[in-house]
Amino acid sequence: MTFTNQQIHDLAAELFWRYADDLGVQQANVDVIESSGHCLLEHRVARSVFSDSGYLALDAEEQNRVLNGAKHEAFKHCAEERNIIGTVYADEAGLGRTPGCEDIDTGNLWHIPTIREAKPIDVMGTLCLRHPLPAIVYSDRIPDQGFIRVANTKLALGFDLPIYLALTGAQELGQDSYALIGIFYIPIPHRTRK
């Protein structure tokens, strides 16, 4: 058995985001760059990630190739300041949350601020939580602008919240189906106001 490039990418994504879940994204990026990705292999959840991926069933030579590939994949994304996304599945578009994130508590976001937008912004897509992987927006088209307001957050959060996405990429999933990737902006109330 051998791992495909996509399986190596998925392994690197899972290792990186589980590491970032403990230390934060900024620290994870620094650690991955400084260690050339080796820190991910020493993380407390690495063994369970390896076990779940089928890595432990590989022969020693293939394990070595996969480890080096995963370290390189994580390092490359961190050095280029790009999120490592993992596989995006078109059939998860209508879920709002991928399996494994059903119990994420979003109650701390339950404040619907009044938003004044300076210029018209495309409103499109459906938010999908994919913990520990980064959230994405499923859409039926590529936006005209690089900044959008997510149309549907209710499936993912349980309520409508104005969330914005600065696009860094888009992945075509099929005819009129896209995964929009980028940096999310979530308005929060000002701390000094009540």
GROMACS elastic network, one bead per residue, 0.5 to 0.9 nm:
[ bonds ]
;  ai    aj funct       b0    kb
    1    57     6  0.82826   500
    1    58     6  0.63919   500
    1    59     6  0.81045   500
    1    62     6  0.81842   500
    2    58     6  0.72401   500
    2    59     6  0.89279   500
    2    62     6  0.64896   500
    2    63     6  0.89029   500
    2    66     6  0.86727   500
    3     6     6  0.79410   500
    3     7     6  0.57460   500
    3     8     6  0.64861   500
    3    55     6  0.82966   500
    3    58     6  0.87755   500
    3    62     6  0.78438   500
    3    65     6  0.89587   500
    3    66     6  0.69708   500
    4     7     6  0.51307   500
    4     8     6  0.63645   500
    4     9     6  0.86411   500
    5     8     6  0.50701   500
    5     9     6  0.61446   500
    5    10     6  0.86044   500
    5    66     6  0.89991   500
    5    69     6  0.82703   500
    6    10     6  0.60877   500
    6    11     6  0.85503   500
    6    86     6  0.81639   500
    6    87     6  0.75880   500
    7    11     6  0.61025   500
    7    12     6  0.85606   500
    7    53     6  0.82822   500
    7    66     6  0.89284   500
    7    86     6  0.88752   500
    7    87     6  0.87127   500
    8    11     6  0.50534   500
    8    12     6  0.61555   500
    8    13     6  0.85553   500
    8    66     6  0.62312   500
    8    67     6  0.82566   500
    8    69     6  0.63521   500
    8    70     6  0.54755   500
    8    73     6  0.78356   500
    9    12     6  0.51107   500
    9    13     6  0.61134   500
    9    14     6  0.86416   500
    9    69     6  0.80853   500
    9    70     6  0.64271   500
    9    73     6  0.63970   500
    9    74     6  0.80836   500
    9    84     6  0.79558   500
    9    85     6  0.85702   500
    9    86     6  0.63441   500
    9    87     6  0.81716   500
   10    13     6  0.50055   500
   10    14     6  0.61278   500
   10    15     6  0.85447   500
   10    53     6  0.89105   500
   10    70     6  0.84491   500
   10    84     6  0.86003   500
   10    85     6  0.80068   500
   10    87     6  0.63261   500
   11    14     6  0.51905   500
   11    15     6  0.61215   500
   11    16     6  0.85074   500
   11    49     6  0.75605   500
   11    50     6  0.77898   500
   11    53     6  0.70921   500
   11    66     6  0.87811   500
   11    70     6  0.64166   500
   11    86     6  0.80362   500
   12    15     6  0.51559   500
   12    16     6  0.59801   500
   12    17     6  0.85580   500
   12    40     6  0.84026   500
   12    67     6  0.88285   500
   12    69     6  0.82142   500
   12    71     6  0.67663   500
   12    72     6  0.85502   500
   12    73     6  0.63414   500
   12    74     6  0.56263   500
   12    84     6  0.78622   500
   12    86     6  0.80973   500
   13    16     6  0.51548   500
   13    17     6  0.60707   500
   13    18     6  0.84321   500
   13    70     6  0.83407   500
   13    73     6  0.84813   500
   13    74     6  0.70784   500
   13    83     6  0.87625   500
   13    84     6  0.54868   500
   13    85     6  0.63142   500
   13    86     6  0.53919   500
   13    87     6  0.89106   500
   13   133     6  0.70831   500
   14    17     6  0.54189   500
   14    18     6  0.60593   500
   14    19     6  0.84606   500
   14    49     6  0.72142   500
   14    84     6  0.89877   500
   14    86     6  0.74512   500
   14   132     6  0.71997   500
   14   133     6  0.68383   500
   15    18     6  0.53903   500
   15    19     6  0.61488   500
   15    20     6  0.86104   500
   15    40     6  0.59300   500
   15    41     6  0.77133   500
   15    43     6  0.82331   500
   15    45     6  0.78869   500
   15    46     6  0.65229   500
   15    49     6  0.69218   500
   15    50     6  0.88861   500
   15    70     6  0.85802   500
   15    74     6  0.85949   500
   16    19     6  0.51243   500
   16    20     6  0.60708   500
   16    21     6  0.85373   500
   16    25     6  0.88315   500
   16    28     6  0.72911   500
   16    29     6  0.86499   500
   16    32     6  0.83407   500
   16    37     6  0.87984   500
   16    40     6  0.64398   500
   16    74     6  0.68096   500
   16    84     6  0.79889   500
   16   133     6  0.88144   500
   17    21     6  0.58901   500
   17    22     6  0.87194   500
   17    24     6  0.89662   500
   17    25     6  0.78955   500
   17    28     6  0.84307   500
   17    84     6  0.84711   500
   17   131     6  0.83466   500
   17   132     6  0.55133   500
   17   133     6  0.58772   500
   17   134     6  0.79392   500
   18    22     6  0.67886   500
   18    40     6  0.88537   500
   18    43     6  0.86581   500
   18    45     6  0.73074   500
   18    46     6  0.86055   500
   18   131     6  0.89711   500
   18   132     6  0.60928   500
   18   133     6  0.82271   500
   19    22     6  0.54786   500
   19    23     6  0.64270   500
   19    24     6  0.78198   500
   19    25     6  0.83649   500
   19    28     6  0.65181   500
   19    39     6  0.87150   500
   19    40     6  0.66367   500
   19    43     6  0.66788   500
   19    44     6  0.85065   500
   19    45     6  0.79940   500
   19    46     6  0.88041   500
   20    23     6  0.50672   500
   20    26     6  0.79345   500
   20    27     6  0.73844   500
   20    28     6  0.51868   500
   20    29     6  0.81789   500
   20   132     6  0.86463   500
   21    24     6  0.57932   500
   21    25     6  0.74540   500
   21    28     6  0.88275   500
   21   132     6  0.70231   500
   22    25     6  0.88958   500
   22    28     6  0.87876   500
   23    26     6  0.80984   500
   23    27     6  0.60142   500
   23    28     6  0.63050   500
   24    27     6  0.55873   500
   24    28     6  0.61133   500
   24    29     6  0.87085   500
   25    29     6  0.61037   500
   25    30     6  0.86757   500
   26    29     6  0.52350   500
   26    30     6  0.64160   500
   26    31     6  0.87357   500
   27    30     6  0.50761   500
   27    31     6  0.60540   500
   27    32     6  0.84945   500
   28    31     6  0.51029   500
   28    32     6  0.60038   500
   28    33     6  0.85177   500
   28    39     6  0.88704   500
   28    40     6  0.88572   500
   28    78     6  0.87427   500
   29    32     6  0.52602   500
   29    33     6  0.61982   500
   29    34     6  0.85813   500
   29    74     6  0.88808   500
   29    75     6  0.82711   500
   29    77     6  0.89331   500
   29    78     6  0.54722   500
   29    79     6  0.79878   500
   29    81     6  0.83418   500
   30    33     6  0.52846   500
   30    34     6  0.60653   500
   30    35     6  0.85119   500
   30    78     6  0.80196   500
   31    34     6  0.51323   500
   31    35     6  0.59314   500
   31    36     6  0.80755   500
   31    37     6  0.75372   500
   31    38     6  0.87180   500
   31    39     6  0.66366   500
   31    40     6  0.86770   500
   32    35     6  0.52804   500
   32    36     6  0.54977   500
   32    38     6  0.69267   500
   32    39     6  0.62393   500
   32    40     6  0.72192   500
   32    71     6  0.82399   500
   32    74     6  0.70967   500
   32    75     6  0.58557   500
   32    78     6  0.70600   500
   32    79     6  0.87324   500
   33    36     6  0.50780   500
   33    37     6  0.64526   500
   33    74     6  0.86188   500
   33    75     6  0.57194   500
   33    76     6  0.85068   500
   33    78     6  0.65748   500
   33    79     6  0.64615   500
   34    37     6  0.77348   500
   34    38     6  0.88999   500
   34    39     6  0.88059   500
   35    38     6  0.52878   500
   35    39     6  0.59885   500
   35    40     6  0.88981   500
   35    75     6  0.86315   500
   36    39     6  0.78413   500
   36    71     6  0.66316   500
   36    72     6  0.71127   500
   36    74     6  0.83135   500
   36    75     6  0.56941   500
   36    76     6  0.89240   500
   37    40     6  0.58827   500
   37    41     6  0.76376   500
   37    68     6  0.87769   500
   37    70     6  0.78555   500
   37    72     6  0.65814   500
   37    73     6  0.82941   500
   37    74     6  0.61130   500
   37    75     6  0.53782   500
   38    41     6  0.54592   500
   38    42     6  0.69910   500
   38    67     6  0.89891   500
   38    68     6  0.88972   500
   38    71     6  0.62111   500
   39    42     6  0.53164   500
   39    43     6  0.64431   500
   39    71     6  0.87949   500
   40    43     6  0.53075   500
   40    44     6  0.88893   500
   40    45     6  0.89409   500
   40    46     6  0.69191   500
   40    71     6  0.75515   500
   40    74     6  0.87868   500
   41    44     6  0.86094   500
   41    45     6  0.87793   500
   41    46     6  0.57027   500
   41    47     6  0.81754   500
   41    67     6  0.80021   500
   41    71     6  0.80871   500
   42    45     6  0.83298   500
   42    46     6  0.65382   500
   42    47     6  0.86601   500
   43    46     6  0.53517   500
   43    47     6  0.82876   500
   44    47     6  0.73329   500
   44    48     6  0.85789   500
   45    48     6  0.54819   500
   45    49     6  0.62473   500
   45    50     6  0.86882   500
   46    49     6  0.50824   500
   46    50     6  0.60952   500
   46    51     6  0.85637   500
   47    50     6  0.50543   500
   47    51     6  0.61149   500
   47    52     6  0.86328   500
   47    56     6  0.88854   500
   48    52     6  0.60546   500
   48    53     6  0.85284   500
   49    52     6  0.51928   500
   49    53     6  0.61786   500
   49    54     6  0.88573   500
   49    55     6  0.86389   500
   50    53     6  0.52463   500
   50    54     6  0.64856   500
   50    55     6  0.51910   500
   50    56     6  0.62796   500
   51    54     6  0.55491   500
   51    55     6  0.61072   500
   51    56     6  0.56958   500
   51    57     6  0.82995   500
   52    55     6  0.76893   500
   52    56     6  0.86868   500
   53    56     6  0.80021   500
   54    57     6  0.56973   500
   54    58     6  0.73700   500
   55    58     6  0.55262   500
   55    59     6  0.88668   500
   55    62     6  0.87161   500
   55    63     6  0.66418   500
   55    66     6  0.80270   500
   56    59     6  0.80898   500
   56    63     6  0.76137   500
   57    63     6  0.87172   500
   58    61     6  0.80627   500
   58    62     6  0.59507   500
   58    63     6  0.57983   500
   59    62     6  0.54553   500
   59    63     6  0.61167   500
   59    64     6  0.87309   500
   60    63     6  0.50105   500
   60    64     6  0.62071   500
   60    65     6  0.87137   500
   61    64     6  0.52150   500
   61    65     6  0.63842   500
   61    66     6  0.87533   500
   62    66     6  0.60804   500
   62    67     6  0.85282   500
   63    66     6  0.51198   500
   63    67     6  0.60723   500
   63    68     6  0.85695   500
   64    67     6  0.51813   500
   64    68     6  0.61685   500
   64    69     6  0.84504   500
   65    68     6  0.52970   500
   65    69     6  0.60161   500
   65    70     6  0.86006   500
   66    70     6  0.60081   500
   66    71     6  0.85272   500
   67    70     6  0.51871   500
   67    71     6  0.61565   500
   67    72     6  0.85097   500
   68    71     6  0.52082   500
   68    72     6  0.60742   500
   68    73     6  0.85232   500
   69    72     6  0.51090   500
   69    73     6  0.60045   500
   69    74     6  0.86275   500
   70    73     6  0.50408   500
   70    74     6  0.61835   500
   70    75     6  0.84710   500
   71    74     6  0.53238   500
   71    75     6  0.60565   500
   71    76     6  0.85186   500
   72    75     6  0.50263   500
   72    76     6  0.59206   500
   72    77     6  0.85870   500
   73    76     6  0.51947   500
   73    77     6  0.63434   500
   73    78     6  0.87049   500
   73    84     6  0.83662   500
   74    77     6  0.53284   500
   74    78     6  0.62105   500
   74    79     6  0.85643   500
   74    84     6  0.71225   500
   75    78     6  0.51646   500
   75    79     6  0.59394   500
   75    80     6  0.84429   500
   76    79     6  0.52021   500
   76    80     6  0.60853   500
   76    81     6  0.84350   500
   76    82     6  0.84609   500
   77    80     6  0.51762   500
   77    81     6  0.59445   500
   77    83     6  0.63252   500
   77    84     6  0.60857   500
   78    82     6  0.60845   500
   78    83     6  0.73314   500
   78    84     6  0.81372   500
   79    82     6  0.78038   500
   80    83     6  0.89330   500
   82    85     6  0.88775   500
   82   168     6  0.82094   500
   83   134     6  0.78859   500
   83   181     6  0.86630   500
   83   182     6  0.80266   500
   84   133     6  0.82803   500
   84   134     6  0.82016   500
   85    88     6  0.76952   500
   85   133     6  0.64803   500
   85   134     6  0.63263   500
   85   135     6  0.87321   500
   85   136     6  0.88637   500
   85   181     6  0.82393   500
   86   133     6  0.70598   500
   86   134     6  0.86029   500
   88    92     6  0.81225   500
   88   136     6  0.87546   500
   88   171     6  0.84351   500
   88   173     6  0.81667   500
   88   179     6  0.73695   500
   89    92     6  0.56550   500
   89    93     6  0.75139   500
   89   173     6  0.77116   500
   89   179     6  0.89271   500
   90    93     6  0.55987   500
   90    94     6  0.88141   500
   90   138     6  0.83700   500
   90   173     6  0.58753   500
   90   174     6  0.77903   500
   90   177     6  0.75363   500
   90   178     6  0.81774   500
   90   179     6  0.81824   500
   91    94     6  0.72231   500
   91    95     6  0.82336   500
   92    95     6  0.53191   500
   92    96     6  0.75296   500
   92    97     6  0.77816   500
   92    98     6  0.65772   500
   92   128     6  0.79932   500
   92   138     6  0.88240   500
   93    96     6  0.69911   500
   93    97     6  0.89035   500
   93   126     6  0.75219   500
   93   127     6  0.85853   500
   93   128     6  0.71914   500
   93   137     6  0.83129   500
   93   138     6  0.57004   500
   93   139     6  0.83216   500
   93   177     6  0.87604   500
   93   179     6  0.85346   500
   94    97     6  0.85722   500
   94   126     6  0.77378   500
   94   128     6  0.82174   500
   94   138     6  0.82891   500
   94   155     6  0.79826   500
   95    98     6  0.65774   500
   95    99     6  0.88705   500
   95   128     6  0.70282   500
   95   129     6  0.89511   500
   95   155     6  0.67983   500
   95   156     6  0.76277   500
   96   126     6  0.71566   500
   96   127     6  0.59873   500
   96   129     6  0.61701   500
   96   130     6  0.86858   500
   96   152     6  0.89578   500
   96   153     6  0.77220   500
   96   154     6  0.78332   500
   96   157     6  0.78414   500
   97   100     6  0.80631   500
   97   101     6  0.59250   500
   97   102     6  0.63206   500
   97   127     6  0.83408   500
   97   128     6  0.51896   500
   97   130     6  0.60647   500
   97   131     6  0.84318   500
   97   135     6  0.89058   500
   97   155     6  0.74019   500
   97   156     6  0.54754   500
   97   157     6  0.86364   500
   98   101     6  0.58975   500
   98   102     6  0.73333   500
   98   128     6  0.72030   500
   98   129     6  0.63072   500
   98   130     6  0.52101   500
   98   131     6  0.77000   500
   99   102     6  0.64987   500
   99   130     6  0.79076   500
  100   103     6  0.76212   500
  100   104     6  0.88248   500
  100   130     6  0.79855   500
  100   131     6  0.73390   500
  101   104     6  0.55419   500
  101   129     6  0.70434   500
  101   130     6  0.65826   500
  101   131     6  0.58853   500
  101   132     6  0.84056   500
  102   105     6  0.86967   500
  102   156     6  0.89528   500
  104   131     6  0.86248   500
  104   157     6  0.88476   500
  105   108     6  0.75614   500
  105   157     6  0.83390   500
  106   109     6  0.57142   500
  106   110     6  0.72280   500
  106   156     6  0.88337   500
  106   157     6  0.58594   500
  106   158     6  0.78277   500
  107   110     6  0.51996   500
  107   111     6  0.87892   500
  107   157     6  0.82120   500
  107   158     6  0.87921   500
  108   111     6  0.78797   500
  109   112     6  0.81493   500
  109   157     6  0.85514   500
  109   161     6  0.81717   500
  109   186     6  0.87129   500
  109   188     6  0.78347   500
  110   157     6  0.89622   500
  110   159     6  0.77324   500
  110   161     6  0.78712   500
  111   161     6  0.78564   500
  111   187     6  0.89933   500
  111   188     6  0.73397   500
  111   189     6  0.75304   500
  112   115     6  0.89493   500
  112   160     6  0.78715   500
  112   161     6  0.59150   500
  112   162     6  0.73957   500
  112   187     6  0.84301   500
  112   188     6  0.82496   500
  112   189     6  0.86676   500
  113   161     6  0.81656   500
  113   162     6  0.78570   500
  113   187     6  0.69384   500
  113   188     6  0.69727   500
  113   189     6  0.67120   500
  114   162     6  0.89003   500
  115   162     6  0.78134   500
  115   187     6  0.82892   500
  116   119     6  0.89714   500
  117   120     6  0.68655   500
  117   121     6  0.76043   500
  118   121     6  0.87544   500
  121   145     6  0.78142   500
  121   147     6  0.71489   500
  121   148     6  0.57864   500
  121   149     6  0.65936   500
  122   143     6  0.68545   500
  122   144     6  0.75896   500
  122   145     6  0.72018   500
  122   147     6  0.75113   500
  122   148     6  0.50411   500
  122   149     6  0.61801   500
  122   150     6  0.84364   500
  122   151     6  0.89295   500
  123   143     6  0.89135   500
  123   148     6  0.58564   500
  123   150     6  0.57127   500
  123   151     6  0.52323   500
  123   164     6  0.89992   500
  124   137     6  0.86906   500
  124   138     6  0.87388   500
  124   139     6  0.66001   500
  124   140     6  0.83570   500
  124   141     6  0.84697   500
  124   143     6  0.79818   500
  124   148     6  0.70334   500
  124   149     6  0.64949   500
  124   150     6  0.53079   500
  124   152     6  0.75712   500
  125   137     6  0.56998   500
  125   138     6  0.52505   500
  125   140     6  0.71597   500
  125   141     6  0.84407   500
  125   148     6  0.89864   500
  125   149     6  0.83611   500
  125   150     6  0.55450   500
  125   151     6  0.53783   500
  125   152     6  0.63049   500
  125   153     6  0.88221   500
  125   179     6  0.89803   500
  125   180     6  0.84295   500
  126   136     6  0.83354   500
  126   137     6  0.52456   500
  126   138     6  0.51869   500
  126   139     6  0.65134   500
  126   150     6  0.63458   500
  126   151     6  0.61447   500
  126   153     6  0.61749   500
  126   154     6  0.85054   500
  126   155     6  0.77677   500
  126   156     6  0.82332   500
  127   135     6  0.71498   500
  127   136     6  0.60595   500
  127   138     6  0.65623   500
  127   150     6  0.67384   500
  127   151     6  0.80887   500
  127   152     6  0.62042   500
  127   153     6  0.52659   500
  127   154     6  0.81689   500
  127   155     6  0.73932   500
  127   156     6  0.60293   500
  127   157     6  0.85429   500
  127   163     6  0.89223   500
  128   135     6  0.56126   500
  128   136     6  0.54840   500
  128   137     6  0.59412   500
  128   138     6  0.72366   500
  128   153     6  0.80056   500
  128   155     6  0.77350   500
  128   156     6  0.56572   500
  128   157     6  0.89757   500
  129   132     6  0.87044   500
  129   133     6  0.80868   500
  129   134     6  0.71965   500
  129   136     6  0.68908   500
  129   137     6  0.88628   500
  129   156     6  0.60959   500
  129   157     6  0.85151   500
  130   133     6  0.51493   500
  130   134     6  0.59927   500
  130   135     6  0.53652   500
  130   136     6  0.77774   500
  131   134     6  0.65246   500
  131   135     6  0.73319   500
  132   135     6  0.87219   500
  134   181     6  0.86114   500
  135   181     6  0.79508   500
  135   182     6  0.88803   500
  135   184     6  0.86331   500
  136   179     6  0.63940   500
  136   180     6  0.58586   500
  136   181     6  0.54685   500
  136   182     6  0.76229   500
  137   150     6  0.73986   500
  137   165     6  0.84360   500
  137   178     6  0.81726   500
  137   179     6  0.56796   500
  137   181     6  0.67837   500
  137   182     6  0.89955   500
  138   141     6  0.89076   500
  138   177     6  0.71379   500
  138   178     6  0.57232   500
  138   180     6  0.61613   500
  139   142     6  0.72685   500
  139   143     6  0.88387   500
  139   176     6  0.78419   500
  139   177     6  0.58704   500
  139   178     6  0.52013   500
  139   179     6  0.63568   500
  139   180     6  0.70765   500
  140   175     6  0.83601   500
  140   178     6  0.60324   500
  140   179     6  0.88427   500
  141   176     6  0.59048   500
  141   177     6  0.65502   500
  141   178     6  0.63688   500
  142   145     6  0.87153   500
  142   170     6  0.74099   500
  142   176     6  0.88934   500
  142   177     6  0.88707   500
  142   178     6  0.70288   500
  142   179     6  0.89069   500
  142   180     6  0.78295   500
  143   146     6  0.69655   500
  143   147     6  0.80900   500
  143   148     6  0.74180   500
  144   147     6  0.87355   500
  145   148     6  0.70588   500
  145   167     6  0.85861   500
  146   165     6  0.81851   500
  146   166     6  0.58441   500
  146   167     6  0.51947   500
  146   168     6  0.78553   500
  147   164     6  0.70611   500
  147   165     6  0.56588   500
  147   167     6  0.60397   500
  148   151     6  0.88570   500
  148   163     6  0.85729   500
  148   164     6  0.55649   500
  148   165     6  0.53523   500
  148   166     6  0.66699   500
  148   167     6  0.78908   500
  149   162     6  0.68048   500
  149   163     6  0.58207   500
  149   165     6  0.63424   500
  150   153     6  0.68059   500
  150   161     6  0.87185   500
  150   162     6  0.69445   500
  150   163     6  0.56371   500
  150   164     6  0.58230   500
  150   165     6  0.70796   500
  151   160     6  0.86031   500
  151   162     6  0.80592   500
  151   163     6  0.83815   500
  152   155     6  0.69750   500
  152   156     6  0.82597   500
  152   159     6  0.89676   500
  152   160     6  0.68406   500
  152   161     6  0.83408   500
  152   162     6  0.89246   500
  153   156     6  0.54707   500
  153   157     6  0.58542   500
  153   158     6  0.73865   500
  153   159     6  0.65724   500
  153   160     6  0.53019   500
  153   161     6  0.61899   500
  153   162     6  0.78734   500
  153   163     6  0.76943   500
  154   157     6  0.52046   500
  154   161     6  0.76037   500
  155   158     6  0.57370   500
  155   159     6  0.75505   500
  155   160     6  0.86813   500
  156   159     6  0.80727   500
  157   160     6  0.74428   500
  157   161     6  0.81076   500
  160   163     6  0.89344   500
  161   186     6  0.82256   500
  161   187     6  0.86435   500
  162   185     6  0.89106   500
  162   186     6  0.70196   500
  162   187     6  0.71681   500
  163   184     6  0.69099   500
  163   185     6  0.58687   500
  163   187     6  0.70106   500
  164   183     6  0.82789   500
  164   184     6  0.56305   500
  164   186     6  0.65298   500
  164   187     6  0.85432   500
  165   180     6  0.85140   500
  165   181     6  0.79399   500
  165   182     6  0.61135   500
  165   183     6  0.55734   500
  165   185     6  0.61110   500
  165   186     6  0.88868   500
  166   181     6  0.81661   500
  166   182     6  0.54281   500
  166   183     6  0.51869   500
  166   184     6  0.64362   500
  166   185     6  0.77707   500
  167   170     6  0.76055   500
  167   180     6  0.67696   500
  167   181     6  0.57425   500
  167   183     6  0.66075   500
  167   184     6  0.86838   500
  168   180     6  0.80735   500
  168   181     6  0.58227   500
  168   183     6  0.73253   500
  169   179     6  0.84874   500
  169   180     6  0.62205   500
  169   181     6  0.50961   500
  169   182     6  0.63911   500
  170   178     6  0.65142   500
  170   179     6  0.55473   500
  170   181     6  0.57001   500
  170   182     6  0.85405   500
  171   177     6  0.86834   500
  171   178     6  0.55234   500
  171   179     6  0.50802   500
  171   180     6  0.65882   500
  171   181     6  0.79154   500
  172   175     6  0.78489   500
  172   176     6  0.80863   500
  172   177     6  0.62028   500
  172   179     6  0.65201   500
  172   180     6  0.88781   500
  173   176     6  0.79959   500
  173   177     6  0.52965   500
  173   178     6  0.52889   500
  173   179     6  0.69523   500
  174   177     6  0.52198   500
  174   178     6  0.72292   500
  175   178     6  0.84150   500
  181   184     6  0.89799   500
  188   191     6  0.86757   500
  189   192     6  0.85887   500
  189   193     6  0.72976   500
  189   194     6  0.83514   500
  190   193     6  0.55508   500
  190   194     6  0.81435   500
  191   194     6  0.76375   500
